[in-house]
Amino acid sequence: MTPPVSVSLVISTFNQPAALAKVFAGVTRQTKLPQEILISDDGSDETTRELVKKFTAGSRMPVKHIWHPHDGFRKTVILNKTIAAATGSYLIFTDGDCVPHPKFVADHAALAENNFWVQGRRCFVREEFVPEFSAEKIPAFGWMLTGKISGAAKGVRWPLPIIRRDTKQRGIIGCNMAFWRDDIVAVNGYDEDYTGWGTGEDSDIGTRLYHLGRQRKFVYGRAITFHLNHPPAPRGHHAASLARLAETIATRKIACVHGLNRHL
């Protein structure tokens, strides 16, 4: 393992203040704090901005709110702007609807290793039970036994983790990833030609890291998040994005054309 010198925690969000408040509660309960927190905000309204201001005022860590006006789904753009603003040598990414386990940051820091990126897992809090979910007492077995949480095996921090090193496409999800900043810079960050929700931008950056020579550490039993289920957004760009990803895979592209260097 290669302990990172400094860790930045990046939280992506767009107009989900109730969920984001639960995520913030989970962040404040981390056993290991990041050096900074960056809120990567794709144009949320005043309610989210006020929530971030309140969280910032009470935070023991520096908080940066990286925001741009909303103009459709531009998550790749705001993520690149956020990466440009980050100062940590190691960046952990999660979403504003994924509550971190108290050891989430500590686990990611312990898993960091040169020439690898890390993919953690998530379990799912069923939508009707999201309002009663609390980061103050992470529910585990009771909620899982009663069916309030699905993907139960992904929601338990086991005595020993299972770690698989690979370069596969299966299981690449942006809500629980960690990269060395230098590696992100080398692949030019997220490809801003991806538009629309859930369209493969995470798989694309993971694939380009593979092409750079960075294997994935696919981890169960550590770096856990609890996804707060909500109605899915439309995926109108899905076919075009799958075609873009297929082109990245076929050409073994490393750096995207329209990416992080626009913001550095």
C-alpha positions in Angstrom: 0.0 0.0 0.0 1.1 3.6 -0.6 -0.5 6.0 2.0 -1.5 9.2 0.3 0.1 12.4 1.5 -3.2 14.3 1.4 -6.7 13.3 0.6 -9.5 15.3 -1.1 -13.1 14.1 -0.8 -15.2 15.1 -3.8 -19.0 15.0 -3.5 -21.1 15.4 -6.7 -24.6 16.9 -6.3 -27.5 18.5 -8.1 -30.7 19.6 -6.3 -30.9 16.8 -3.7 -30.6 18.8 -0.5 -32.3 16.3 1.7 -30.0 13.5 0.6 -27.0 15.8 0.7 -27.7 16.7 4.3 -27.5 13.0 5.2 -24.3 12.7 3.3 -22.8 15.6 5.2 -23.9 14.0 8.5 -22.0 10.9 7.4 -18.9 12.9 6.5 -18.8 14.6 9.9 -18.6 11.1 11.5 -15.6 9.9 9.6 -12.9 8.3 11.7 -10.3 9.8 9.4 -11.0 13.2 8.0 -9.9 14.3 4.5 -7.7 17.3 4.2 -10.5 19.1 2.2 -14.0 18.5 1.0 -15.1 19.7 -2.5 -18.8 19.9 -3.4 -19.0 19.4 -7.1 -22.4 21.1 -7.9 -23.9 20.9 -11.4 -26.0 24.0 -10.8 -28.2 23.4 -7.8 -30.6 26.1 -6.5 -30.4 28.3 -3.4 -31.6 25.6 -1.1 -28.4 23.5 -1.7 -26.2 26.6 -1.6 -27.6 27.5 1.9 -27.1 23.9 3.0 -23.5 24.0 1.9 -22.9 27.3 3.6 -24.2 25.9 6.9 -22.1 22.7 6.6 -19.0 24.8 5.7 -19.5 27.0 8.8 -19.5 24.0 11.1 -16.8 21.9 9.3 -13.5 21.0 10.9 -12.1 20.7 7.3 -11.9 23.2 4.5 -14.9 23.0 2.2 -15.0 24.3 -1.4 -18.2 24.7 -3.2 -17.5 24.4 -6.9 -20.7 25.5 -8.8 -21.7 26.5 -12.3 -25.1 27.5 -13.7 -27.3 24.5 -14.7 -27.4 24.0 -18.4 -28.5 20.3 -18.7 -26.4 17.4 -17.3 -22.8 18.7 -17.2 -21.5 16.5 -14.5 -18.2 15.8 -16.4 -17.6 19.6 -16.7 -18.2 20.4 -13.0 -16.1 17.4 -12.0 -13.2 18.6 -14.0 -13.5 22.1 -12.5 -13.5 20.4 -9.1 -10.5 18.3 -9.8 -8.7 21.5 -11.0 -9.5 23.1 -7.6 -8.5 20.1 -5.5 -5.1 20.2 -3.7 -4.9 16.6 -2.5 -2.6 14.0 -4.0 -5.3 11.4 -3.7 -9.0 12.1 -4.7 -12.0 10.1 -3.4 -15.2 10.5 -5.3 -18.8 9.9 -4.1 -22.2 11.3 -4.9 -24.6 13.5 -2.9 -27.1 10.6 -2.5 -24.5 8.2 -1.1 -24.0 8.2 2.7 -20.5 7.1 3.6 -19.8 4.5 6.3 -17.8 6.1 9.2 -14.6 4.4 7.9 -15.2 5.3 4.3 -12.3 7.8 4.0 -10.0 5.7 6.3 -10.6 2.7 4.1 -9.9 4.5 0.9 -6.7 5.9 2.3 -5.6 2.5 3.4 -6.4 1.0 0.0 -4.4 3.6 -1.9 -1.5 2.0 -3.9 0.7 3.4 -6.7 -0.4 2.4 -10.2 -3.9 1.4 -9.1 -7.3 3.1 -8.8 -9.9 1.9 -6.3 -13.5 0.9 -6.9 -15.7 0.6 -3.8 -19.2 -0.7 -3.7 -22.6 0.5 -2.6 -25.8 -1.0 -1.1 -29.2 0.5 -1.7 -31.7 2.1 0.8 -35.2 1.5 -0.6 -36.8 4.8 -1.6 -39.7 4.5 0.9 -37.2 4.2 3.8 -34.8 6.9 2.8 -36.5 9.6 5.1 -35.8 7.5 8.2 -32.2 6.6 7.3 -29.8 8.2 9.6 -26.0 8.6 9.4 -25.9 8.9 13.2 -26.5 5.2 13.5 -25.7 3.3 10.3 -28.3 0.5 10.1 -27.0 -2.8 9.0 -28.3 -6.2 9.8 -31.8 -5.2 11.1 -32.5 -3.1 8.0 -31.1 -5.8 5.7 -33.1 -8.6 7.3 -36.3 -6.6 6.9 -35.6 -5.7 3.3 -35.1 -2.0 3.8 -31.7 -2.2 2.2 -30.8 -4.3 -0.9 -27.4 -5.4 -1.9 -26.8 -6.4 1.7 -23.4 -8.0 1.2 -22.1 -4.6 -0.1 -23.2 -2.8 3.0 -21.2 -4.8 5.6 -17.7 -3.9 6.6 -16.2 -7.4 6.9 -13.3 -8.5 9.1 -11.2 -8.9 6.0 -11.9 -7.3 2.6 -12.0 -9.1 -0.7 -9.8 -7.3 -3.2 -9.6 -8.2 -6.9 -7.1 -6.5 -9.2 -8.4 -6.3 -12.8 -9.1 -4.3 -15.9 -12.8 -5.2 -16.4 -15.7 -3.0 -17.3 -18.2 -4.6 -14.9 -18.9 -2.6 -11.8 -17.4 0.8 -12.6 -19.5 3.3 -10.7 -18.7 6.9 -10.1 -20.2 7.1 -6.7 -17.4 5.3 -5.0 -14.0 5.7 -6.7 -10.6 6.9 -5.8 -7.6 8.0 -8.0 -4.2 9.5 -7.7 -4.5 13.1 -8.9 -1.5 12.7 -11.1 -3.2 9.8 -12.9 -6.4 11.8 -13.4 -4.3 14.6 -15.0 -2.5 12.1 -17.2 -5.8 11.0 -18.8 -7.1 14.6 -19.0 -9.9 14.0 -16.4 -13.5 13.3 -17.4 -14.5 13.4 -21.0 -16.8 16.4 -21.3 -18.3 15.1 -24.5 -20.4 12.8 -22.4 -23.8 14.4 -21.7 -26.9 13.1 -20.0 -27.4 11.2 -16.7 -25.9 7.8 -16.2 -24.2 7.7 -19.6 -20.8 6.0 -19.2 -18.5 8.9 -18.2 -17.3 6.9 -15.2 -16.6 3.8 -17.3 -14.8 6.0 -19.8 -12.3 7.4 -17.2 -11.8 4.0 -15.7 -11.1 2.5 -19.1 -8.6 5.3 -20.0 -6.8 4.6 -16.7 -6.6 1.0 -17.7 -5.0 2.1 -21.0 -2.5 4.2 -18.9 -1.4 1.0 -17.2 -3.4 1.5 -14.0 -5.3 -1.6 -12.8 -8.4 -1.4 -10.7 -8.6 -2.6 -7.1 -12.2 -3.9 -7.0 -13.1 -4.0 -3.3 -15.8 -5.6 -1.2 -16.1 -5.1 2.6 -14.3 -1.8 2.7 -15.0 1.8 1.6 -18.8 1.3 1.8 -21.6 3.7 0.9 -25.3 3.6 1.4 -27.1 4.8 -1.8 -30.4 6.6 -1.0 -32.7 5.4 -3.8 -34.7 7.9 -5.8 -36.7 7.9 -9.1 -34.3 7.4 -12.0 -33.5 10.3 -14.4 -34.1 9.8 -18.2 -31.3 8.3 -20.2 -31.9 9.8 -23.6 -28.2 9.9 -24.5 -27.5 6.3 -23.5 -27.0 4.8 -27.0 -24.6 7.6 -28.1 -22.6 7.3 -24.9 -22.3 3.6 -25.2 -20.9 4.1 -28.7 -18.4 6.7 -27.4 -17.3 4.2 -24.7 -16.9 1.5 -27.3 -14.7 3.8 -29.3 -12.5 4.5 -26.2 -12.1 0.8 -25.6 -11.4 0.0 -29.2 -8.8 2.7 -29.8 -7.1 2.3 -26.4 -7.3 6.0 -25.9 -5.6 7.4 -22.8 -6.4 11.1 -22.8 -9.7 12.6 -23.9 -9.8 15.6 -26.2 -12.2 17.8 -24.2 -11.3 17.4 -20.5 -9.5 18.6 -17.5 -6.9 20.7 -19.3 -9.6 23.3 -20.1 -9.7 24.2 -16.4 -6.2 23.9 -15.2 
